[in-house]
């Protein structure tokens, strides 16, 4: 089965370099028309120039593809709306959104300024919210859409010195979960990708030998599958160095501790059983948890 994007229009944010550049090039190589968005700022989000985005556009065009550059900040709602309108005015539709733009402002939580926490949330989480909100009505109208969130192992599992980044990245997974449910009737599929790659964002975070093994292009196949016509939905893929894994937010079978005054003590005594992962589940939606608990309570209290 060949994956192609002929006739599709894609927006890739943060596409002036690193992973975003690889995503944009790969989509264009397989037939997509691409809006290459990049603020052109530093790793911490400061500054801005459309030069990086235009360089990727020039590369795509040199290879026979179609692309346009956009320098909007994903934190600017009006600019994001204008970016989506630019795509629609140019090509008539938007089929794919890859939310890739991001910044780093790493420090331990004790030393982190709240402004740096908020800025990282604004770029990663609200940036994806702005872009998704702007493309949503177009995707609903055409009954087709593919949206990809860029999450991270830091959000899924934690990483020292990245509380702001981790909070934003796991929030994107929660955002994905509900968007996928709400978009299903319009064939809007929403997924998340946790990449491990050597980019400007990861410089200094890993040894050089490790970075050499983690070329950004190794992440691209997972991206292409997650935004393809036959894409899954509500799926989290982890990818790096040629490997791909799936991550899930699961719920254990748990145990019943009752409603008595000794419930806290019963929970303390039964905590290992509650945490036992034997038979753990991936709930299809948020109400599954309540249904599971009500069913058990009804049985126990009958």
C-alpha positions, 0 to 999 in steps of 0.5 A: 500500500502506497501512502500519498497525499495528492490533492491534499493541503497540509499546514506544518507549524514550526517547519523552518528546521528540524522535524518540521522541515522533514515533515514538510518535505516528506508531505510535499514529496508525496504530493501534498501542497504545503504551508510551511509555517515558522516564526523563525525565532530562537529556541526559546521563542525570541525573535522572528523571521520568515527566512527559514520557512521560505528556505524550505518552500524554495527546497520544495519548489526546487523538487517540483512541489507546491508550497508557500511560506508563513511567518505567523506565531501560533500564539497569535489567534488572528495571525493563525486565522489568516494563515489558514485563510491563506491556505484556503485562498491558495488551494481551496481547502485544508486537509492536514494540520501538523502541530509541530511548533515549540520552544524550550525554557528548561529549568527546575520548577524551583528556579523557573519563572512563572512567565517561562512556564506560561510561555511554553504552555502558550506556544505548545498547547495554545498554539495547537489549540489556535491552529486546530480551531482555525482549521476545524470548520473547514474540515467539518465542512469538507467531512475530512481532516487529519490533525497531529499533535506533537507530544513528548516522552517528557509529557508522557513520562516526565523529565527533570527540569522540564515541568512546563514542557511536560505539562504542555505536552501531556495536555496535548494528549488530553486535547487529542482525546476529545477532539478525536471523539468530536471529529469522528462524525466528520472523518476528522482523525486526531493523533499524537506523535512523541518523537525522539530526534536530534534537532535544535530543540534537543541540542545539549540534552543528549550525548553527541553519539546518541544524537547521531543515531537519532536523525529527524527523518527517522520520525517522519514515517510515523507522522505520514501514517498518522495523517494519511487517509487510512490513519487511525484516531486517538493513537499515540505513537513514539518514534525515534532511530527507526523504532516505533512504539505505541503509548496508551493511557490505561486504567487498571482493574482496580479494587473496591474499598467501600464507603466505610470510615476505614476506606482510607486504611483499606485503600492503603492496604489494597494499594498494590492490588489497585495498581496491579496492571494485570488486565489493564484497559484502554478506556474508549472515553472518559465515561468508561471510568465512571461506568466501571466504578458504578458497575462494581459498586452496584455489585458490591452493594447489592 
